[in-house]
């Protein structure tokens, strides 16, 4: 356990609900991701790296869907890791939680035996890598490529916008903001309200103190690399093919084929 004192389990459920205010049809995103994954890698005993896992939205859903699969859930945020591990556990030994920072070039070593080249059938990520600056994102894709087995696959479901300054980006940003405002007005919890509720829990005080050392400046700005940059970065990392397989406005699933 990352933290022996467990926070309230409802925080994970509330996390999923508040995310739907920002990503419409969020469950459909994961459904498409897993459909693509299992078509490309049909083996039942897949080994998957849940990259920048947060509280484990991918791992929990994937391991429910594939009872012979294993996952390693990696993130740097001690709050989200503590909440996820407390709520999901280890899936009878099929799920391992790892704390590591993608800004550290040596983050694959935190995976121990699973950090060897060719250790994973797939690397999956959702709503996380948009925080990385472009140089770190490129380096992360290169390291993820090395962790994949031959014919492995990377799937990233994230906010991958049109290029800055484009009219399409302006339109999509406006529509997404309208959706979010309607969802919050209808009773959905906002990102800020969820974090305030989590911070109010005494059981998470130590995790929040650790979190403050990661981003002492407070709130972070999205880097939000465009989908074109992302595709180019995947090809530069060594993937044979890269492209978008699903999108809604600027929420997209991009795939890299080893």
C-alpha positions as CSV (number, residue, x, y, z in Angstrom):
1,X,0.0,0.0,0.0
2,X,1.2,3.5,-0.8
3,X,-0.7,4.7,2.2
4,X,-1.9,2.5,5.0
5,X,-4.7,4.9,6.0
6,X,-7.4,4.7,3.4
7,X,-9.5,7.7,2.2
8,X,-13.2,7.4,1.6
9,X,-13.8,5.0,-1.4
10,X,-16.5,7.3,-2.9
11,X,-13.7,9.7,-4.1
12,X,-12.9,7.4,-7.0
13,X,-16.6,7.3,-8.0
14,X,-16.8,11.0,-7.7
15,X,-13.7,11.4,-9.8
16,X,-15.3,9.4,-12.6
17,X,-18.4,11.5,-12.4
18,X,-16.7,14.9,-12.4
19,X,-14.6,13.8,-15.4
20,X,-17.7,13.4,-17.4
21,X,-18.3,17.2,-17.1
22,X,-15.1,17.6,-19.2
23,X,-15.2,14.5,-21.5
24,X,-18.6,13.6,-22.9
25,X,-19.4,9.9,-23.2
26,X,-16.3,9.1,-21.2
27,X,-17.1,5.4,-20.9
28,X,-17.4,5.2,-24.7
29,X,-13.8,6.5,-24.9
30,X,-12.6,3.5,-22.8
31,X,-14.8,1.1,-24.8
32,X,-13.2,2.2,-28.1
33,X,-9.7,2.1,-26.6
34,X,-10.3,-1.5,-25.4
35,X,-11.9,-2.5,-28.7
36,X,-8.9,-1.3,-30.6
37,X,-6.5,-2.9,-28.1
38,X,-8.1,-6.3,-28.2
39,X,-8.4,-6.3,-32.0
40,X,-4.7,-5.6,-32.3
41,X,-3.6,-7.7,-29.3
42,X,-6.2,-10.5,-29.0
43,X,-4.4,-12.5,-26.3
44,X,-6.3,-12.8,-23.0
45,X,-3.2,-12.6,-20.8
46,X,-2.1,-9.1,-21.9
47,X,0.4,-7.2,-19.8
48,X,-0.4,-3.5,-19.8
49,X,1.3,-0.3,-18.6
50,X,-1.3,2.2,-17.4
51,X,0.8,5.3,-17.9
52,X,0.1,8.4,-15.8
53,X,-2.7,6.3,-14.3
54,X,-4.3,8.8,-11.9
55,X,-6.7,6.8,-9.6
56,X,-6.7,3.9,-12.1
57,X,-9.6,4.6,-14.4
58,X,-8.0,2.4,-17.2
59,X,-6.6,-0.4,-15.0
60,X,-9.9,-1.0,-13.1
61,X,-12.0,-1.1,-16.3
62,X,-9.4,-3.2,-18.2
63,X,-8.9,-5.8,-15.6
64,X,-12.7,-6.2,-15.1
65,X,-13.0,-6.7,-18.9
66,X,-10.0,-9.1,-19.3
67,X,-9.8,-11.4,-16.2
68,X,-6.4,-12.9,-17.3
69,X,-4.7,-9.6,-18.0
70,X,-2.2,-7.8,-15.7
71,X,-1.5,-4.1,-15.3
72,X,1.1,-1.8,-13.8
73,X,-0.4,1.6,-12.9
74,X,2.2,4.3,-12.8
75,X,1.8,7.9,-11.7
76,X,3.6,10.6,-9.8
77,X,0.6,12.1,-7.9
78,X,0.5,10.6,-4.4
79,X,-3.0,11.8,-3.8
80,X,-4.5,10.0,-6.9
81,X,-2.4,6.9,-6.3
82,X,-3.5,6.6,-2.7
83,X,-7.2,7.0,-3.7
84,X,-6.9,4.5,-6.5
85,X,-5.1,1.8,-4.6
86,X,-7.4,2.1,-1.6
87,X,-10.5,1.8,-3.9
88,X,-9.2,-0.9,-6.4
89,X,-6.6,-2.8,-4.4
90,X,-4.4,-5.2,-6.4
91,X,-7.0,-7.2,-8.3
92,X,-5.8,-10.5,-6.7
93,X,-2.2,-9.7,-7.7
94,X,-3.0,-8.6,-11.2
95,X,-2.5,-4.9,-10.5
96,X,0.6,-3.2,-9.2
97,X,0.9,0.5,-8.3
98,X,4.1,2.4,-9.0
99,X,5.0,5.9,-8.1
100,X,7.3,7.5,-10.7
101,X,7.7,10.9,-12.4
102,X,7.7,11.0,-16.2
103,X,9.9,14.1,-16.0
104,X,12.6,11.8,-14.6
105,X,14.5,10.2,-17.5
106,X,15.0,7.0,-15.4
107,X,11.3,6.5,-14.6
108,X,11.2,3.0,-16.4
109,X,13.6,1.7,-13.7
110,X,10.8,2.2,-11.1
111,X,9.0,-0.6,-12.9
112,X,11.6,-3.1,-11.6
113,X,11.3,-6.4,-13.6
114,X,8.5,-4.9,-15.7
115,X,10.8,-2.1,-16.8
116,X,12.8,-4.3,-19.2
117,X,12.7,-3.6,-22.9
118,X,9.7,-5.4,-24.5
119,X,8.0,-6.0,-21.2
120,X,4.5,-4.9,-22.2
121,X,1.9,-5.7,-24.8
122,X,0.4,-2.3,-24.6
123,X,0.9,1.2,-23.0
124,X,-2.4,2.9,-22.3
125,X,-3.0,6.5,-21.1
126,X,-6.0,8.8,-20.7
127,X,-6.5,12.5,-19.9
128,X,-3.0,12.8,-18.5
129,X,-0.1,13.4,-21.0
130,X,-1.5,16.8,-22.0
131,X,0.3,18.1,-18.8
132,X,3.7,17.2,-20.2
133,X,5.8,19.8,-22.0
134,X,6.7,18.9,-25.6
135,X,10.2,17.7,-24.9
136,X,9.1,15.5,-22.0
137,X,6.2,14.1,-24.1
138,X,8.6,13.2,-26.9
139,X,11.0,11.5,-24.5
140,X,8.1,9.7,-22.8
141,X,6.9,8.2,-26.1
142,X,10.4,7.0,-26.9
143,X,10.7,5.3,-23.5
144,X,7.2,3.8,-23.9
145,X,8.2,2.4,-27.4
146,X,11.2,0.6,-25.8
147,X,8.9,-1.0,-23.2
148,X,6.7,-2.5,-25.8
149,X,7.0,-6.0,-27.2
150,X,7.2,-6.4,-31.0
151,X,3.8,-5.5,-32.5
152,X,2.9,-3.8,-29.2
153,X,0.5,-0.9,-29.2
154,X,0.3,2.5,-27.5
155,X,-3.1,4.2,-27.1
156,X,-3.5,7.7,-25.7
157,X,-7.0,9.1,-25.1
158,X,-6.5,12.7,-24.3
159,X,-7.2,16.4,-25.1
160,X,-5.2,16.7,-28.4
161,X,-6.2,20.0,-29.8
162,X,-6.0,21.7,-33.2
163,X,-2.9,23.9,-33.6
164,X,-2.9,27.1,-31.6
165,X,-4.6,30.1,-33.2
166,X,-6.7,28.0,-35.6
167,X,-10.4,28.7,-36.1
168,X,-11.2,25.1,-35.5
169,X,-9.5,25.2,-32.1
170,X,-11.5,28.3,-31.2
171,X,-14.8,26.6,-32.1
172,X,-14.0,23.4,-30.3
173,X,-12.8,25.2,-27.2
174,X,-16.1,27.2,-27.1
175,X,-18.3,24.2,-27.5
176,X,-16.4,22.2,-24.9
177,X,-16.8,25.1,-22.4
178,X,-20.5,25.2,-23.1
179,X,-20.8,21.5,-22.4
180,X,-18.8,21.8,-19.2
181,X,-20.9,24.7,-18.0
182,X,-24.2,22.9,-18.7
183,X,-22.9,19.8,-16.9
184,X,-21.9,21.7,-13.8
185,X,-25.1,23.7,-13.8
186,X,-26.9,20.3,-13.9
187,X,-25.2,19.2,-10.7
188,X,-21.9,17.7,-11.9
189,X,-19.0,18.3,-9.6
190,X,-16.3,20.5,-11.0
191,X,-12.5,19.6,-11.0
192,X,-11.9,22.3,-8.4
193,X,-14.7,21.1,-6.1
194,X,-13.5,17.5,-6.3
195,X,-10.0,18.5,-5.3
196,X,-11.3,20.6,-2.4
197,X,-13.3,17.6,-1.2
198,X,-10.3,15.4,-1.3
199,X,-8.1,17.9,0.4
200,X,-10.6,18.1,3.3
201,X,-9.9,14.5,4.2
202,X,-7.4,14.2,7.1
203,X,-6.4,10.8,5.8
204,X,-4.9,12.4,2.7
205,X,-3.0,15.2,4.5
206,X,0.4,13.5,4.0
207,X,-0.3,12.7,0.4
208,X,-1.2,16.4,-0.2
209,X,1.9,17.5,1.5
210,X,4.0,15.3,-0.8
211,X,2.0,16.6,-3.8
212,X,2.8,20.2,-2.9
213,X,6.5,19.4,-3.3
214,X,5.9,18.3,-6.9
215,X,4.3,21.5,-8.0
216,X,5.2,24.2,-5.5
217,X,3.9,26.9,-7.8
218,X,0.4,25.6,-7.3
219,X,-1.9,25.1,-10.3
220,X,-0.3,23.9,-13.5
221,X,-1.0,24.9,-17.1
222,X,-1.7,22.4,-19.8
223,X,1.0,22.0,-22.4
224,X,-1.7,20.3,-24.6
225,X,0.4,19.2,-27.6
226,X,-1.7,19.1,-30.7
227,X,-2.7,15.9,-32.3
228,X,-0.4,16.6,-35.3
229,X,2.5,17.0,-32.9
230,X,1.5,13.8,-31.1
231,X,1.4,11.8,-34.3
232,X,4.8,13.2,-35.3
233,X,6.3,12.4,-31.9
234,X,5.1,8.8,-32.0
235,X,6.6,8.3,-35.5
236,X,9.8,9.9,-34.3
237,X,9.8,7.5,-31.3
238,X,10.0,4.6,-33.7
239,X,6.3,3.6,-34.1
240,X,5.6,2.2,-37.6
241,X,2.2,3.9,-37.8
242,X,0.4,6.6,-35.8
243,X,-3.0,8.2,-36.1
244,X,-6.3,9.1,-34.6
245,X,-9.0,6.3,-34.4
246,X,-11.7,8.3,-32.5
247,X,-12.5,11.9,-31.7
248,X,-15.1,14.1,-30.2
249,X,-14.2,17.8,-30.7
250,X,-10.6,17.8,-29.5
251,X,-10.8,14.7,-27.3
252,X,-9.1,12.0,-29.4
253,X,-7.7,8.5,-29.1
254,X,-4.4,8.3,-30.9
255,X,-2.7,5.0,-31.6
256,X,1.0,4.1,-32.1
257,X,1.7,0.7,-33.7
258,X,5.1,-0.8,-33.0
